[in-house]
Amino acid sequence: MKYLSTFSGIGGFELGIQQAYDNNFSRFLREKEKPEREGVEGQRNELHTKYSGAPRCIGFSEIDKYAASIYQKHFPNHKNYGDITKINEKE
């Protein structure tokens, strides 16, 4: 799932999504990789398939320069699209 973060602040929502995803992935990993089970490679492939659809932020919209600066430190690969009223949804 792809999403655009709007009114992003310093990225608290993205941190929450990331933490929820990481917790679910860790739980799934613990359930699937018990020592008594064989075929760990196959299980890893199953994990990759199941979690390849993880939420992915394609960018964010924040006009406060201080909040945007902190957001960029947390998520350096996210593009700031700036003022939400000036975003071209076709991009």
C-alpha positions in Angstrom: 0.0 0.0 0.0 1.3 3.4 -0.9 0.3 6.6 0.9 1.0 10.3 1.0 1.5 11.7 4.5 -0.4 15.0 4.9 -0.1 17.5 7.8 2.9 15.4 8.7 4.5 17.3 11.6 7.7 15.5 12.6 6.6 12.1 11.3 4.8 10.6 14.4 2.2 8.9 12.2 4.9 7.2 10.1 6.8 6.1 13.1 3.6 4.5 14.4 3.0 2.7 11.1 6.6 1.5 11.1 6.4 0.2 14.7 3.1 -1.6 14.1 4.5 -3.2 10.9 7.8 -4.2 12.7 5.9 -5.7 15.6 3.6 -7.8 13.4 6.5 -8.9 11.3 8.5 -10.0 14.4 5.5 -11.9 15.8 5.0 -13.7 12.5 8.7 -14.5 12.3 8.7 -16.0 15.8 5.7 -18.2 15.0 7.2 -19.4 11.7 10.8 -20.0 12.7 10.6 -22.5 15.6 13.8 -24.6 16.0 12.0 -27.9 15.6 10.6 -27.0 12.2 12.4 -27.7 9.0 12.4 -25.7 5.8 13.4 -22.3 7.2 14.3 -21.0 3.7 10.8 -21.7 2.5 9.4 -19.9 5.5 11.6 -16.9 4.8 10.2 -16.8 1.3 6.7 -16.9 2.7 7.5 -14.0 5.0 8.9 -12.0 2.1 5.7 -12.6 0.1 3.4 -11.9 3.0 5.1 -8.6 4.0 6.1 -7.3 0.6 2.9 -5.3 0.6 4.0 -3.2 3.7 2.7 0.3 3.8 5.1 2.6 1.9 5.1 6.4 2.2 5.6 8.1 -1.2 6.2 11.5 0.3 4.8 14.0 2.8 3.2 17.4 3.0 4.4 19.8 5.7 4.7 23.6 5.5 6.4 24.3 8.9 10.1 24.4 8.1 11.1 23.2 11.6 8.7 20.3 11.6 9.8 19.4 8.0 13.4 19.5 9.0 12.9 17.0 11.8 10.7 14.8 9.6 13.5 14.7 7.0 16.0 13.6 9.6 13.7 10.7 10.5 12.9 9.9 6.9 15.6 11.2 4.5 14.1 9.4 1.5 10.7 11.0 1.7 10.0 13.9 -0.6 8.3 17.0 0.9 5.5 18.1 -1.5 5.0 21.3 0.6 1.7 23.1 0.8 -1.2 20.6 0.4 -3.3 23.2 -1.5 -0.6 23.3 -4.2 0.0 19.6 -4.7 -0.6 18.2 -8.2 -2.3 14.9 -7.6 -1.3 13.7 -11.0 2.5 13.6 -10.1 
